[in-house]
Amino acid sequence: MADRRLTVRLGQAGPIPLDVAFECGPGETLAIFGPSGSGKTTVLRSIAGLHAASESLVRAGGETWSDTARGVFVPPHRRHVGFVFQEYALFPHLTALGNVEAALTDRPRAGRRARAFECLSQVHLEDKAHRRPGELSGGERQRVALARALAREPRVLLLDEPFSAVDRAVRRHLQDEVAAVRQSLDVPAVLVTHDLDDVVRLATHVLHLERGRGVSLDTVSASMRRADLAGLVDVATPGTVFDAVVQHHHPDRGVIELAFEGGTIATSSHAVPEGARVRVRIPARDVMLATARPEGLSVQNVLAATVAGVELGGPLEPVMVHLAIGALRLTAEVTRDAVVRLGLTPGRPVFALVKAVSVDVTGASSAGGGRGPQ
């Protein structure tokens, strides 16, 4: 059976320095996150063959697309890459159907239209097939771009800031479209974004770049617990991200109950059906700790936990306390004084208190755990 992983190693001194290496398996989404100018888009262009780094190894779907050590370079049109660009890159004079057909030049002409229409149907845009880009909304144009990427039957899906040109409500719908498409393709996906919401909702793993160098590569859950990563701390406080399943609705109480590996947790009501798999985020600063089970509080969630680790920062910086709740690792942000007063050392039993309104359910999850990029 062919190796369906994406393997990337890139190096160059300039004009944008690169020192990056990662693997991404089928069904996984690697988010590349970092400050502007850190080389995120250059990594995508190198995978697609639109940029030739001085040192490059790119393998996908069992094929070697680039290997500078062996003098191998497959041109972009021969790489089965689905690339969704930030600015859509649609032909304005063609209809939505025509734009998707334009990606099917390697197919016999007779079958192109049917395949293009099938791809538009995958993104629920078949009723707009004969409209030109100027007659479509920003979200609809982006869905045409996604359908065009699907038409290439990609071995890798590349997404370069795919939601930056639309508002927040449309972004959520497009995120769900991308999540569903990525699951149906079951190929490696690489997402470049500046938006934390994209990472939380779509990524299984996160690669942090600084000045072209990969400084961190980990699961999305582990990455979100860190407070020292440039780019990430600029847009969000540390927290915990995990997958859960909607277990019960309690409309009389205004909450829904989520089941995760280790227990259940309540959140304020969302329009998510029972049985749905969702992605959850809890900011570390919204987790309180107690050494005894409290009573008479408005807090919905009182979770028995064990201190797994204590991460000290500078003298005036908060302390990250990592808690084990079954298989879940929950992070709480507290003061040094709290660490001393509560005796928070590894192995200490505690109770984690989380308000239901602090449990952010971002929507249907696109990913679980599994083997990550190596």
N, C-alpha and C positions, 0 to 999 in steps of 0.2 A: 504493500500500500504506500502511495506517494506521501512524502512528508508535506503536510499542509501548513506548517508553521511559516511565519515570516521571520527571517533572520536578517538583521541589519547591523553593519559596522561601517562607520564613516569617520574619516579624518581628513582635515585640511587646515592649513595655516591661515588662509584668507581667500577671498575678501571677508567672508564670515567664518571665523574659526569653528571647527567641528571636531568633537571627540566624543562619539556616541556609539553605544553598542546595546542592542536589546533583541529579544525574541518575543513574538506574540503568536499565540495559538489560535486555531479556529474557534469561533464563538467568543473570543475575548476582544475587549476594546481597550486599547492603550491610549490614554490621554496624555498629550505632550503639553506641559504647562510651564510657563516661565515668563519673565519680563519681555517687553518688546525688544526686538533686535537680538534675541538669544539664539536664533537659528531654527525655530520651530518649523516654519514653512520650508526652509531649505532642506530639512530632513524629508518632508513629504515629497518635494520635487526630486530629491535624489532617489527615492523609492520608485517614483514614476518614470525616471529616466529623463526628466526635464533639466536636471543639473548633474554634472559629472564631478564628484568630489575627487581630489587627488588620490585618496585611498578609499576604496569602496568595496564592500561585499554585500550584495542584496540577493537573497534567495527567497522564493515564494512558490508554493504549490509544487514543490519538487523540482523547480527550474532555477537555474542561476541566471539572474538578470544582469548582474554586474560583479566583476571580480578583477580588480586592477592588477592583482598579483599574477593572474593568468591571462591578462589581456582580453577579458570578456566584457562586452557591453552590448546589451540588447536594446535596440532603439525603442522609444516610447510606444509607437503604434503596435509593437509586437509584445508588449507587456499587458497581461490581462489585469489591468488596474481600473477600478472605478473611482474616479476623482471628482469630488463635489467641491467646487471652488467657492470662495467667499463672495465673489461678485457674480455668481451664476454662470458667466461665460456662455450664454445662449446666443444663437444666431437670431437677430431681431427680425429678419425677413422670412424666417421659417415658422410654421406652426409648432405647437408643443409636440405633436406627432412627428413632424419633420425633424425637429431637434433631436429626438430620440433615435429616429431612423439614421441620422447622420453618424451615430456611433456604431452602426452595424455594417460597416463597409466590408468586413471579413465574412459576411454571410451572403448566400445567394440572394439576388435582388427580389426574387419572387416571395421570399418569406420574411422580408424585413418589416413590412407594415404590420403584419400580424404580431410579430415579436415586440415591436414598439408599442402597440396598443396594449399588449399584455403587461409591459413594464409600467405604463401609465396607470393601468388598473391596480397594480400593486401599491401605488401611492394614492389611490382613490381620486384620480384626475381624468378618468376616461371621458367625462362629460365636457372637459375643456380641451380635448385633443386637437380641435381645429382652430384654436385661438392662438394668436401670436403673443410673444412675451409682453409687448406693450399693452395687451388687453388683459393681462393677468396681474393679480396682487403679488406682493413680494413673497409671501408664503407659497403661493402657487408656482411662481417661477422657481423657487428653491426645490419644490417637489418635482418639477420637470427635470431639474439638474440631477436630482436623486434617481429618477427613472432612467435618465441617460447613463448614469453610472451603472445601474443594474443591467442595462442592455449589453454591456460588455462581458457579462457573466464573469465578474472579477474573481481573481484569486485573493485579492486584497482590496479593501475599501478604505479610501483616504478621504478625510473630511477636514477642510481648511476653514476654520471659523464659519461653519455652515449656517449659523443662525444670527450672525451679527447685524444683518440688515433688516431684521423684523422686530416687532415689539414683543413684550414678555408673554402675552397671551398666545400669539402665533408661535413663539419659540417653544412653548410647552407642547403644542400639537405636533410641531415638527420633530421635537425630541422623541415623542412617542412613535412617529412614523419611522424615524431612523432606527429606534430600538427594535421595532417589529421587523423591519427589513433586514437588519443585521442578524437577528436571530434566524430568519428564514434562510439567509445565505450561508450561515455557519462558516464564515471565513474570518481571518484576522482583520481587525479594523483599527485604524490609527486616526485619532482625533486631535486636531490642534485647536485650542480655545483659550480665551482670556477669562471665560465666565465660569465661576465655581459651580453654578447650577448645572452646566453641561457635564462637568466632571462627576458630580454627585449622581446625576440621573443616568448617565450612559457608561461611565468607565468601570472596568474591572481592575485596572492598574494605572498608575500614574508615573510618568517620567518627567522629572524636573530638570530643566535646562537653565544654566547660567553661562552666558557668553559662549554658547555653543558646546558646553561640556555637560554631560549627564552627571548630575550630582546626587540624584536619588532615583531609585526605581523600586517600587513596592506596590502592594495592593492598595486600592483606593482607601480601604479602612485604615491601614497602617499609615498612609500618607496624611490622612486628615487628622490623625492624632498628633502630628508633629507641629511644633511652634517655631521651628528654626529654618523653614524653607522660604527663600526669597520668592516673591511672586504670589505664593499661596497666602502668606500671612498679611499681604497687602489687601486681600479681598475677603478674608474670613478668619474668624478665631478658630483655634483647634477644636476638634469635636470627634464624634464617633459616627461612622457611616456603616450601615449593615442592611442586609436583606431580611424581610419578614413577610408573613402571610396574613392577610386580613381574616381573623378568626370569627369575630362576632360584631354585629352592630348593636349599639345600645342607644337608640334615639331618645329614650326617656332621660338618659343621663348626658346626652350630647357628646358621647365618645364612641370610638371603635376600639376593639381589642386586637392587638397584633401578636402573633406567635413568632418567636425567634428561637434559635438554638440556645436554650438555657431558661426559657420562661415566656412570659407574656408581658406586654406593656400597653397602656392605654394612651390614646391620642385624641385630640378634638376631632369631631366628625369631618369626614371627607367623602366625596362621592366616588367611593371605590367599592366594588362588589366584594362580598364575602368569597374567600378562596383566591383572591387576586394576590399576586406577588408584588411587593412594593419595596422601594428603597427609602430608608429612614436615616435622618441625620439629627443628632442631639449635640448642641454646642456644649463644650466642656464647662463653660462658665455657668450653665444652667443646671449643673448637677451638684446637689448638696450632699454632704456626708454626715452620718450620725453613728455613734457607737452602740446605740440601743434603738429598738424600734419605736419611733415616735407615735403619738396618738393625738387626735383632735386637730389635724392639719387639713388644709384644702388640697394638698398634694395628692394626686391620684396614684402615683407610682412609688412604692417603697420596695426596693429590690435588695434582697440579701446578696452580699458580695464579699469578696476577699481581696485585700490589697495585693496586686501582682507586682507593682513597682512604683517607685517615687522618683520623678524626674525634676531635679533642682535646676533653676535658672540662676540669674544674677541675684544679688542681695535684695533688690527691690522688685524682682519679677515674680509672677505667680508660679506656683508649683503644680506640675501635672501629676496627678495620682491615677495610675492605671489599675482598673478593677477587673477581676474575673467574675463573670456571672454565667456559669455554665461555659459554653464555647464562646460567648461574647466577651470582648474586651471593651469596657466602657471607660472613658477618660473624664475625670473631674478636675476643674481648675480651682485651686484653693490658695490660701496664703501660707507662708512659712509658719506663722503663729498657729494656724489650724493643724498643721502637720505635727507640731510639738504637743499641742494641747490634747489632740485625739490619739497621739501615739501611732501615727500612720506609718507603719513599717510593713514590709512584705510578709504576708501570712495573716495579717490582722483582719478579723471579721468586722465588717461594717455594713451599714445600710445606705444605699444610694437613693436619694430623693429627687424625682424628676416630675415637674408639672406636665400635665397632658398637653398644654398649649406649647410646650417647648419641644415636643416630639414632632418633628417636621417630616410629613409623608410627602415625598416629591413626585410620586406616581409609579406606574408599573416599572418594575426593575428589569433592566436589560441583561443583568449578569448576576452570577452567583460567585462562589469561591472558585475552587478548582485550581489547576496548575497555572501559575502565572508566568509572565515573561521571565526568562532566566538572564 
